[in-house]
Amino acid sequence: ENNSGAAAPTGDWDYKSYQQYFVDMSAAWKQDFPNIQRYIMYQVMPKPCAMGPKGDQLREAQRTLPSLFSNMSILCTLALPGYEGCHFSPTGYQNFADLTAPLVGQDFYGIVPADVVTAPNLQRAWFTTSSRTEIALEFDQDMGWNRFANVNFYLDKVGGKVTSGSVSGRIVKLVLSSAAAATATLDYLEDDHWNYNESVSTLLYGANALPALTFADVMIAPPPTSYSTWAADPAQGLTAGVNDGPLDDPDLDGVVNLMEFTLLGDPLVPSSARLPTVSLPGGGAWVFEYERSNLSAPPATTQIVEYGSDLVGWTPVTIPATSAGIVTITPGSSSDHVSVAIPALGARGFARLRVSE
């Protein structure tokens, strides 16, 4: 709770140095305990011990800390019965153990859980339209929608802007009462408007029934850009009506413009470096992989991976916005890594990527 204020040795707000101090501390741990395998992080309750005023930013530093560690998981303390305003009761700490046990079983004992055992964590946010009246939130797992959660969203620190919402898989959509600023930021659950005695009925939950991690000062990206906008960008160097068509190939490298747009290629520089790859990691299955530009993600384009044992019969796999089935989508800053697990095809096999607007 002390990290919610200005207790850092730097003299500045503690949340600003929180992550670096954690990295330094974990490095010291590894000197004394070199066999450390996993870290389990708990995002603290809002306004712990009534301290502040930067609790929202502290929880954001905690939420994003796993991005610095490949072996860190994070859980949420929200909705755990037994919280007493600063610490937890004995029953509350038992609830901590119950929350943590499935994660320990998965990571250390090889138990395969029936569902995701970590708290839903926001991956990115963007406006769905140029009018900026709807926001899409992508989480790292399937979500549920709670119509009572509207009150916990704050656009540029102002509440009451979200009028309704919906969910599809990992994507939560928020409808706004009016157009947001192009530079708007979004918070979910703020210290100044949260009472720990408040009913948990206003929280946002994952499909696994665990409450989502809170977030603060999250930038909202512009809506996905269509191919035509990309082609008209002077940075691409294309000429309207001459070589800017989706099926044009001005650099004659066999990769048409629409595919260059999808794969983050340069339409005027011949290269095959960004083309999809196929590997055989073991077990006979294939893995078909490529980097998909965020701008080309559905619905901007339709991407289909096709595979088969000959060049006649093809099995299509439509690539979704987020992971589903045999498709794993790993979000990145400007692109998503797409991985398709193709079943074993026998002595020979073929796979290809098809893209259309």
C-alpha positions as CSV (number, residue, x, y, z in Angstrom):
1,E,0.0,0.0,0.0
2,N,2.9,2.3,0.6
3,N,3.7,2.2,-3.1
4,S,0.5,4.1,-3.8
5,G,2.2,7.3,-2.7
6,A,5.5,9.1,-3.0
7,A,7.6,6.7,-0.9
8,A,10.2,5.9,-3.5
9,P,13.9,6.7,-2.8
10,T,13.8,8.8,-5.9
11,G,11.4,11.3,-4.2
12,D,8.9,10.9,-7.0
13,W,5.7,8.9,-7.1
14,D,6.6,5.3,-6.3
15,Y,4.6,3.7,-9.2
16,K,7.1,5.2,-11.6
17,S,10.0,3.2,-10.3
18,Y,8.0,0.2,-9.1
19,Q,8.8,-2.1,-12.0
20,Q,12.5,-1.3,-12.1
21,Y,12.8,-2.0,-8.3
22,F,11.0,-5.3,-8.8
23,V,13.4,-6.2,-11.6
24,D,16.3,-5.4,-9.3
25,M,14.8,-7.3,-6.4
26,S,14.1,-10.4,-8.5
27,A,17.7,-10.3,-9.7
28,A,18.9,-10.4,-6.1
29,W,16.5,-13.2,-5.4
30,K,18.1,-15.2,-8.2
31,Q,21.5,-14.8,-6.6
32,D,20.2,-16.4,-3.4
33,F,17.7,-18.8,-4.9
34,P,19.0,-19.6,-8.4
35,N,16.3,-22.3,-9.0
36,I,13.4,-19.9,-8.9
37,Q,11.0,-21.1,-11.6
38,R,7.9,-19.0,-11.4
39,Y,6.6,-15.7,-10.0
40,I,3.0,-15.2,-9.0
41,M,1.9,-11.5,-8.8
42,Y,-1.2,-10.2,-7.0
43,Q,-2.7,-6.9,-8.0
44,V,-3.5,-5.0,-4.8
45,M,-7.0,-3.8,-3.9
46,P,-8.0,-0.3,-4.8
47,K,-6.8,2.4,-2.3
48,P,-5.3,-0.2,0.1
49,C,-5.2,1.0,3.7
50,A,-6.8,4.2,2.4
51,M,-3.5,5.3,1.0
52,G,-2.9,7.1,-2.3
53,P,-3.2,9.1,-4.4
54,K,-1.6,7.0,-7.2
55,G,-3.1,3.6,-6.5
56,D,-4.6,3.4,-10.0
57,Q,-1.2,3.9,-11.5
58,L,0.4,1.5,-9.1
59,R,-2.0,-1.3,-10.1
60,E,-1.3,-0.5,-13.7
61,A,2.4,-1.0,-13.0
62,Q,1.5,-4.3,-11.5
63,R,-0.8,-5.3,-14.3
64,T,1.9,-4.7,-16.9
65,L,4.8,-6.2,-14.9
66,P,4.4,-9.7,-16.4
67,S,5.4,-8.2,-19.8
68,L,9.0,-8.1,-18.4
69,F,9.0,-11.7,-17.2
70,S,8.3,-14.8,-19.3
71,N,7.6,-16.8,-16.1
72,M,5.2,-14.5,-14.2
73,S,1.5,-14.9,-13.7
74,I,-0.8,-12.4,-12.1
75,L,-4.0,-12.8,-10.0
76,C,-6.6,-10.2,-8.9
77,T,-7.5,-9.6,-5.2
78,L,-10.8,-8.0,-6.2
79,A,-13.9,-9.9,-5.0
80,L,-11.9,-12.0,-2.5
81,P,-14.1,-12.3,0.6
82,G,-12.3,-11.4,3.8
83,Y,-10.8,-8.0,2.9
84,E,-10.8,-5.6,5.9
85,G,-9.7,-2.4,4.3
86,C,-6.0,-2.9,4.7
87,H,-5.2,-6.5,5.3
88,F,-7.3,-9.7,5.0
89,S,-8.9,-11.8,7.7
90,P,-7.7,-15.5,8.3
91,T,-10.6,-16.5,6.0
92,G,-9.4,-14.0,3.4
93,Y,-5.9,-15.5,3.4
94,Q,-7.5,-18.9,3.0
95,N,-9.3,-17.5,0.0
96,F,-5.9,-16.4,-1.4
97,A,-4.7,-20.0,-1.1
98,D,-7.8,-21.3,-2.9
99,L,-7.3,-18.7,-5.7
100,T,-3.6,-19.6,-6.1
101,A,-3.9,-23.4,-5.9
102,P,-5.1,-24.0,-9.5
103,L,-2.2,-21.9,-10.8
104,V,0.3,-23.8,-8.7
105,G,-1.2,-27.1,-9.8
106,Q,-0.9,-26.1,-13.5
107,D,2.7,-24.7,-13.3
108,F,4.3,-27.2,-11.0
109,Y,2.3,-30.4,-11.0
110,G,1.2,-30.6,-14.7
111,I,-2.5,-30.4,-13.9
112,V,-4.5,-29.3,-16.9
113,P,-7.2,-27.0,-15.7
114,A,-10.7,-26.9,-17.3
115,D,-10.4,-23.1,-17.8
116,V,-7.9,-20.3,-17.6
117,V,-6.7,-19.9,-14.0
118,T,-5.4,-16.3,-14.1
119,A,-7.2,-13.0,-14.0
120,P,-8.2,-11.4,-17.4
121,N,-5.6,-8.9,-18.5
122,L,-6.2,-6.2,-21.0
123,Q,-4.0,-6.5,-24.1
124,R,-5.0,-3.4,-26.1
125,A,-7.8,-0.9,-26.7
126,W,-9.0,0.8,-29.9
127,F,-11.8,2.8,-31.4
128,T,-13.9,0.7,-33.7
129,T,-15.1,3.6,-35.9
130,S,-13.8,7.0,-37.0
131,S,-16.6,8.6,-35.0
132,R,-14.9,7.4,-31.8
133,T,-18.2,6.4,-30.2
134,E,-17.3,2.8,-29.5
135,I,-14.2,1.2,-27.9
136,A,-13.0,-2.4,-28.3
137,L,-11.0,-4.0,-25.5
138,E,-9.0,-7.1,-26.2
139,F,-8.2,-9.4,-23.2
140,D,-5.9,-12.4,-23.0
141,Q,-8.8,-14.8,-22.5
142,D,-12.6,-15.1,-23.2
143,M,-14.7,-12.6,-21.3
144,G,-18.1,-12.2,-19.9
145,W,-20.1,-8.9,-20.0
146,N,-21.7,-7.4,-16.9
147,R,-24.1,-4.5,-17.7
148,F,-23.6,-3.2,-14.2
149,A,-19.8,-2.7,-14.9
150,N,-20.5,0.5,-17.0
151,V,-20.0,2.7,-13.9
152,N,-16.4,1.5,-13.4
153,F,-15.1,2.8,-16.7
154,Y,-13.7,6.3,-16.9
155,L,-12.9,8.1,-20.1
156,D,-10.2,10.8,-19.5
157,K,-11.0,10.3,-15.8
158,V,-14.7,11.1,-16.3
159,G,-17.3,8.5,-15.4
160,G,-20.7,8.0,-16.9
161,K,-19.4,7.9,-20.5
162,V,-20.1,4.2,-21.2
163,T,-23.8,3.5,-21.8
164,S,-23.7,-0.1,-22.7
165,G,-21.4,-3.0,-23.7
166,S,-21.1,-6.4,-25.2
167,V,-18.7,-9.3,-25.5
168,S,-17.5,-11.7,-28.2
169,G,-14.8,-14.1,-27.1
170,R,-11.9,-12.0,-25.9
171,I,-13.3,-8.7,-27.2
172,V,-15.4,-6.4,-25.0
173,K,-17.0,-3.5,-26.8
174,L,-18.0,-0.3,-24.9
175,V,-20.6,2.1,-26.4
176,L,-20.0,5.8,-25.5
177,S,-22.6,8.5,-24.9
178,S,-20.7,10.9,-27.2
179,A,-17.5,11.0,-29.3
180,A,-14.3,10.7,-27.4
181,A,-11.2,12.8,-28.0
182,A,-8.6,11.2,-30.4
183,T,-6.1,11.3,-27.5
184,A,-8.5,9.8,-24.9
185,T,-7.4,7.3,-22.3
186,L,-9.4,4.7,-20.4
187,D,-9.4,3.6,-16.8
188,Y,-11.2,0.7,-15.3
189,L,-12.0,1.1,-11.6
190,E,-10.6,4.2,-9.9
191,D,-9.6,4.6,-6.2
192,D,-11.6,7.8,-5.8
193,H,-14.8,6.1,-6.7
194,W,-14.4,2.6,-5.1
195,N,-15.6,1.4,-1.8
196,Y,-14.3,-2.0,-0.7
197,N,-17.7,-2.6,0.9
198,E,-19.3,-2.1,-2.4
199,S,-21.0,-5.1,-4.0
200,V,-18.8,-7.0,-6.5
201,S,-21.7,-7.0,-8.8
202,T,-20.2,-4.1,-10.7
203,L,-17.0,-5.8,-11.7
204,L,-16.0,-7.1,-15.1
205,Y,-15.4,-10.8,-15.2
206,G,-13.8,-13.3,-17.5
207,A,-15.6,-16.4,-18.7
208,N,-13.6,-18.2,-16.0
209,A,-15.6,-16.1,-13.4
210,L,-12.4,-14.3,-12.2
211,P,-12.6,-10.5,-12.0
212,A,-10.5,-8.6,-14.6
213,L,-7.4,-6.7,-13.5
214,T,-7.9,-3.0,-13.2
215,F,-6.2,-0.7,-15.6
216,A,-5.4,3.0,-15.8
217,D,-4.3,5.6,-18.4
218,V,-4.6,3.1,-21.3
219,M,-4.2,4.8,-24.6
220,I,-7.0,4.1,-27.1
221,A,-5.7,3.4,-30.6
222,P,-7.4,4.7,-33.8
223,P,-9.7,2.3,-35.7
224,P,-8.0,-0.3,-37.9
225,T,-6.9,1.2,-41.2
226,S,-8.2,-0.3,-44.4
227,Y,-6.0,-1.4,-47.3
228,S,-7.0,1.7,-49.4
229,T,-5.8,4.1,-46.7
230,W,-2.6,2.2,-46.4
231,A,-2.0,2.3,-50.1
232,A,-2.7,6.0,-50.3
233,D,-0.2,6.7,-47.6
234,P,2.8,8.5,-49.2
235,A,5.1,6.4,-47.0
236,Q,4.3,3.4,-49.3
237,G,5.5,5.2,-52.4
238,L,2.6,3.9,-54.6
239,T,1.0,5.8,-57.4
240,A,-2.8,6.0,-57.5
241,G,-4.2,4.2,-60.5
242,V,-0.8,2.9,-61.6
243,N,0.5,0.4,-59.0
244,D,-1.6,0.8,-55.9
245,G,-4.2,-1.9,-56.6
246,P,-4.4,-4.8,-54.0
247,L,-3.3,-7.3,-56.7
248,D,-0.5,-5.2,-58.1
249,D,3.1,-6.2,-57.5
250,P,5.2,-3.1,-58.3
251,D,8.5,-4.7,-56.9
252,L,7.9,-7.9,-58.9
253,D,8.8,-10.1,-55.9
254,G,5.7,-12.3,-56.2
255,V,4.0,-10.7,-53.2
256,V,1.0,-8.5,-54.2
257,N,0.3,-5.3,-52.4
258,L,-2.6,-6.7,-50.3
259,M,-0.2,-9.4,-48.9
260,E,2.5,-6.7,-48.3
261,F,-0.1,-4.8,-46.3
262,T,-1.0,-7.9,-44.3
263,L,2.6,-9.0,-43.6
264,L,4.1,-5.6,-42.9
265,G,6.1,-5.6,-46.1
266,D,7.4,-2.8,-48.3
267,P,5.6,-2.8,-51.7
268,L,8.6,-1.3,-53.5
269,V,11.4,-3.4,-52.0
270,P,11.6,-7.0,-53.3
271,S,11.8,-9.4,-50.3
272,S,10.5,-12.8,-49.2
273,A,11.6,-12.4,-45.6
274,R,8.1,-11.7,-44.3
275,L,6.4,-14.6,-46.0
276,P,4.8,-17.3,-43.7
277,T,6.9,-20.1,-42.5
278,V,6.2,-23.8,-41.8
279,S,7.9,-25.9,-39.1
280,L,7.6,-29.4,-37.8
281,P,8.2,-29.1,-34.0
282,G,7.4,-32.8,-33.4
283,G,4.6,-35.3,-33.3
284,G,3.9,-35.0,-37.0
285,A,1.9,-31.8,-36.7
286,W,2.9,-28.7,-38.7
287,V,3.0,-25.1,-37.5
288,F,2.2,-22.4,-40.0
289,E,3.3,-18.9,-38.8
290,Y,3.4,-15.3,-39.9
291,E,3.3,-11.8,-38.6
292,R,0.0,-10.0,-39.2
293,S,-0.1,-6.3,-39.2
294,N,-2.6,-4.8,-36.7
295,L,-4.0,-2.8,-39.5
296,S,-5.0,-5.9,-41.4
297,A,-6.7,-7.7,-38.6
298,P,-10.3,-8.6,-39.1
299,P,-12.5,-7.0,-40.2
300,A,-10.1,-5.0,-42.3
301,T,-9.2,-8.2,-44.3
302,T,-10.2,-11.8,-44.4
303,Q,-7.2,-14.1,-43.9
304,I,-7.6,-17.9,-44.6
305,V,-4.9,-20.5,-44.1
306,E,-5.5,-23.5,-46.3
307,Y,-3.8,-26.9,-46.0
308,G,-4.0,-30.3,-47.7
309,S,-2.0,-33.3,-48.8
310,D,-2.2,-32.3,-52.5
311,L,-2.8,-29.2,-54.5
312,V,-6.5,-30.0,-55.2
313,G,-8.3,-30.5,-51.9
314,W,-7.8,-27.7,-49.4
315,T,-9.0,-27.4,-45.8
316,P,-9.6,-23.8,-44.9
317,V,-9.0,-22.1,-41.5
318,T,-10.3,-18.6,-41.2
319,I,-7.9,-16.5,-39.0
320,P,-9.9,-14.7,-36.3
321,A,-9.1,-11.5,-34.4
322,T,-8.0,-13.5,-31.3
323,S,-7.0,-17.0,-30.5
324,A,-9.5,-19.8,-31.2
325,G,-9.3,-23.5,-32.0
326,I,-6.1,-24.4,-33.7
327,V,-5.2,-20.7,-34.2
328,T,-3.0,-18.9,-31.6
329,I,-2.8,-15.1,-31.8
330,T,-0.1,-13.4,-29.8
331,P,-0.6,-9.6,-29.8
332,G,2.3,-7.3,-30.3
333,S,2.8,-3.5,-30.6
334,S,2.3,-3.2,-34.4
335,S,1.6,-6.8,-35.4
336,D,0.1,-10.0,-34.1
337,H,2.0,-13.3,-34.3
338,V,-0.3,-15.9,-36.0
339,S,0.3,-19.6,-35.4
340,V,-1.8,-22.3,-36.9
341,A,-1.4,-25.9,-35.7
342,I,-2.0,-28.0,-38.8
343,P,-2.8,-31.7,-38.2
344,A,-0.3,-34.3,-39.6
345,L,-0.7,-34.6,-43.3
346,G,1.3,-37.7,-44.0
347,A,4.3,-38.1,-46.3
348,R,3.7,-34.7,-48.0
349,G,1.6,-31.6,-47.4
350,F,0.9,-28.1,-48.6
351,A,-0.2,-24.9,-46.8
352,R,-0.8,-21.4,-48.0
353,L,-2.2,-18.0,-46.9
354,R,-5.0,-16.3,-48.8
355,V,-6.0,-12.7,-48.1
356,S,-9.0,-10.7,-49.3
357,E,-10.7,-7.4,-48.4
